Amino acid sequence: MPLRRLILLIVVLCGLTGPVWANELLSLRIAPTPEKTRLVFDLTGKPSYHYRLQDSPPRLIIELTDTQSRVQAEGLKKTGPMISRLSQQAAAGTLRWQFELTGQIKPTLFTLKPQAQYGHRLVVDLPHAGQSVAATGGSSSKAAGQGAPVRSAKPLMAGKITPVSELEGLPRQPTVTDKPAATMSPAVPAQTAAAPAKPMAAEVTKPAPAKVSTLSGEEIIVAVDAGHGGKDPGAVGPHGSYEKNVTLAVARDLAALINRQPGMRAVMTRTGDYFVDLNQRSEIARKHKAHLLISVHADSVANRQARGASVWILSAKRVDREMNKLLGQQDKHTELLGGAGKVIAEAEPNPYLAQTILDLSWDNSRSEGYSIGEMVLKHIGQEVRLHKHQPQHASLAVLKAPDIPSLLIETGFISNPQEEKLLTSSAFQQRVARAIFNGINRYYADNPPDGTMLANRAKGQTRHVVKSGESLARLAKQYGVSMARLRNHNSLKSDQLRIGQVIYIPTS
């Protein structure tokens, strides 16, 4: 091939392929709330960015270096009260976003590492009128980017601005005192709000295993809350059945199943027929460093034909209300954030960071709670009728802990005569408890928290889900290990296996 034609071919190919960028903007999510407007840039890689503010006219400019975009600024219609117009420009490997603001504000910017279904993110919070806070950020400046000239602009500051993602490695939940987490009004009549004379709760202790376990690490703690109790009977069925008795029976069965599962332990918020304040229920879970709170209830509506189970998580509106209450209690920040509040206070004297991290903590716990709720619903649906096939959102006081994924499970409608009969049956109660446990167990088998026995056991091993007809002897033969080793490795107290049970096969 002649040299001239070869050079021409190379030029054409280079023009077809185009430059290869280190990062790509997948989406820009804009979420206004009463206090602020949050911008979330979803990217394929860790963002490298700069930003600057302009006073007159008010304007925020964000530049993402070495980044291309899949987002069309014209298609973003929901902007919030602080943004009058936005635009996007790309030049010389820099992606430049310009936000025309309706007033002068000081934004907060920070990055987040990949977590759950989300990848790398750059988050920008724009406080609304009357909510302005001190901006966080470094002091290094760089030259202005491409685009319209900026008048009265502040220096361009380099990210990352607030290293929130680095706080995720701190301890989750320290042991706290028995006082309520916040001065919040429980969703019960005033005459029933007093703390019970009986002990607040008794932990359901797990018997010591007969043999020394080969596992190491922490147990997964599940707080099991039996709704209502004592002078609060809950809903009353057509035949006089009390919700508080149904919830306690199911909670006891669920706690027993959890305690028989190696690597897991249950804590009950009440173990008898007495009332526990709604604020104290999540406090009990936090005191025992729970990874999850399950609150068991039975539904009731005027329509006696309504039937089926459902799962609920905390609504965004309730989160906003609880956020305002918690922000005034700085002594609670360290407790709720596992020590992050103390680090923030020492490293960055900006009170807005507490709100930001509380907000993120709630987002994370609600997101994980929703995922666990989906798995629980899947298993409940295999046993009993469902009223709702996806987790629902509601303003429920028992679910308001920002640091603990929390679910409220309606086991059925006690207001339905047929379902009331089922709910008071010990066989049905055990079926529901087994279904809830199977959902929890399956979720944590697939997503074991770091540092727990389940996470440590899964490393370098084969994970096997027990199927119909399989036995411990059959698995030992299939994988070429002894039954005794399988039994000890999984801390099994018997050779009986359950369908769906996860067994780890040692590979060394």
Disulfide bonds with the S-S distance in Angstrom:
none
